[in-house]
Amino acid sequence: MFELTHIIWIAFVLFVGAFTQGAVSFGLGLVAIPLLVLGDIPLPDAIAIMLVTMLFVNTFSCCCYRKHIHWKTVTPVLIFHLIGLPFGVGTLFFIENFDPNIAKAVVGVFVLIAVGVQWLFKIKPQDHLNMAWGYGAGFTSGYVEGLVGMGSPPMVLYVMAHKWNLDRMRTTIWTVFLSDVIPLLLLLWFSFGDQIVHAVFIGVLLFPITLLGTRIGHKAGHQLGEDRLRMVAYCILVALGVISICLPLAKWTHHALLA
């Protein structure tokens, strides 16, 4: 069960994550998961709380911008995203029994590599990409989402590689990650039991906080524009990639000093 201090911290984190998601179309997991774990929330619980928040945030966002969803592009990416989920949860189950901090560090490295590749090779937005990139982005994002609840980097890099307008980029990411909420919650419940039920309850309880953050984020996002959106997206990815690496290192160092 969660203590009052945990619930207050979770509410703050979900507001910040929902604001980021509403503004730049992603960032809920990237922001919320490291911060929740920092507040001593177990990783499976943190993912479940984030998923419930994502259910509310992305449903609200997709309803508001449903005319901009390009189903022909989204559907195959979405399918491969769902295929990757059980593989990620299976890996999480084994890592959680060994050392959950390993997953955080691995994802942090992955985020930095992904952004580095984008910058190093100066991949410019194009009108069309081979659909194989969509399949790869979908499966990879699904695997990482199931593993640590932060599957947006591959999807962000994929949509940023297209010459799409702001609303199409945002709705593509929202739709893909909305599709995985229920399947991923069921997989987590099957793997980790009743602790996931408690986490889901907290996520539902804090729905008004996430809705407020989303509405404010939507307004802020329209002030950014497409070019600024790209820059903010990459900056968030780099910052949170570094955080995901540094937090486990800090914990390992702390334990080593106490030993």
N, C-alpha and C positions, 0 to 999 in steps of 0.2 A: 504493500500500500504506500501511497505518497503522503509525505508530511506537508504542512501548510507552506513551509518555505520552498519546497519543491514545486508546489502548484503556482506560487507567485512567480518563481523563476520561469516555469514553463509558459505562463501567460505572457510574460515579457518577450520571451524568445519567439513565440508564435506570432505575436504582433509584428515584430521586426521581420520575421520570415515571410509573413503574408504581405506586408508592405513591399518587400523586395520582389516577391512573385508577381504582385499586381503591377508593379512599375516596369520591370524588365522581362516579364514572362517566365522567369525561372528564379531559382535561388532559395526556394522554401527549404528543400532538403539540405542544400549546401550551407545555408545559414543556420538552420535549426539543429541539424544533427550534431555538428561539433559543439555548439553551445549547450545543448541538452546533456551531452555526455560530460561536458565540463562541469555541469551542475549535478554530477553523480547519478544521472538517469541511465540505467542499463541500455545498451545499444538496441536490443530487440524492442524494448519499451519505447525508446526514442523514435524508432522507425514507425511503430504503430501510431504514436501520437501525431507524428508528421503526416502519416497517411490519412488520418481522419481530417486533419486540417486541410490537406490537399483536396480531399473529397469536397469540402465546402467551398474552398477558394476556387478550384478549377471548374466546378459546376456553375458557380456564380459567374465566373469569367466567360466560360463558353456560352452560357445563355445570353450574356450581354453582347457577345461578338460572334454569335452563331453564323451570321451571314458571311463571315470571312473564313470559315473552315473549308479547306480544299480537300474533300474526302478522297479524291483520286490519288492524291499525294500522301495523305495521312494514313490511309488504311493499310498498305503493305508494311510501312514502318511500324505501325501499331501492332500488327500481327507478330513480327519478329521481336518486338519489345516484350510481348507476353511470353513468347517462347523462352526468352532469356531469364525470366523471373525465377522459375524453380531451381535453375542451376545456381543462381546467386544465393537464394535462401539456403540451399543445401550446403554451400560453402560457409555461409554465416553460422550455421548450426555447429560445424566442426571448429571454426575459429573461436566462437564464443566459449566453447569448452576449453580452449587452449589459452588464448590471449586476444580479447576483442580489440585491443589497441593496434594490433598488427594490421587489421583491415583499414583502420583510419589512416595509418601511415601509407599503406599501399595506394589508397584512393588519392591521397594528397600528391603522391608522386605521379600518378596517372594524370591528374588534372594539370599539373605543371608541364608534363610532356605533351599533352594534347594541345595546350595553348602555345607552347613553344614551337611545335610543328606548324601551327597555323601562322605564327609570326615569321618563323625562319624561312618557310617556303613562300611566304607572301601570297597565300591563297586568296585570290580576289573573288568577290561574289560573281556568280555566273547565272545565266538565264536557265540553264538546264544542267543537271548532273546525272551521271549514270546511276540507275536505280540501285545498283549494288552498294553504293555508298549509303543509301537509305536503309537497306537491309542490315548492313554492318552497324550503322548508328543505332538502329532499333534494337538489335540483339545485345550489343554492348551496353547500351543504356539500361536495358532490362536486367542484365546480369548484375551490373553495379548497383542498380536500384534495390534488387533483392539482397545483395551483399551488405550494403551499408546505407541504403536509403538516399543516396546522392547520385542518381543516374543521369542528371541533366547535362554534364559536360559534353558527352558525345552528341546529344541532340542539339545543344546550343551551337556547337561547331558545325553541325550539319545544316541547320537553318541559316546560320550566318554566311555560309558559302553560297547562298542563293541571292539573287536580286529580287527579293520579296519585299513587299511593304511591311510596315511595322505590325499591322493587325494580323497579317497572314503568318508572320514569324511567331507571334505570340500565341495565336490559336493552335498552331501546329504542335507546339510544346505542351500547351494546356491539355489538348485532346489526348495526346499519347499518354501522358502521366495520369490523366483521369481514368483511363481504361484499366490501369493496373491496381487501383486502390483495393477493390474487393478481392480479386485473386490473391494479391500479396498479403492482405490481412488474414485470409483463410490459411495460406501457407505458413504464416507466422504463428497463428493459433495452433495449427497442427504440430508445429515444431517445438513451441515453447509453452503451450498451455494457457492457464488462467491469467498469468501475468499480462498477457496481451489484452485480455478482456478489461482489466483495470485501466490499462493505458488508453484503450478506446474510449472508455467512460470519461476520462479526463479530457480527451480531445473534443468530445461532444459537449462537455460542460463549458469549455472555453470558446465555443463557436462564435459568440458575439464579439470577442476580442479579435478573432481572425477576420471576421467580416468587416470590422472597422478598418483594420490594417489593409485589407484588399481594396476597399473603396478609396482610401487615401492614396494607395499605391497606383491605382488606375489613373487618377488625376495627375499624379507626378509623372507617370510614364508618358503621357501625351505631351508633356512639356519637354521631354528629352529629344524626341525625333529619332529617325533611323540611325544617323551617324553617331550621335551621342549614345544611343542604345548599345551599339556595337562596342564602343569604348568602355562603357560602364560594365557591360557583360564580361569583357575580358579582364577588367580590373578586379571584378568580384571573383572570377575564377582563380586568378593568381593569388589574391589575398587569402581565399579560403583553402586553396591548395597548400599554401605555406602553413596555415593554422592547423590543417589536418595532419601535417607532418610534425609540427612542433609540439602539439598537445601530447601525443604518445611519448615523444622524447622527453618531455618535461616530467611525465609520470614515471617513466623508467629511471630517470636521473634521481628523482625524489626517493623512489624505493631503494635505489642503490646507496644513497646517502644514509638512509635509515637502517640499512642492513649491517 
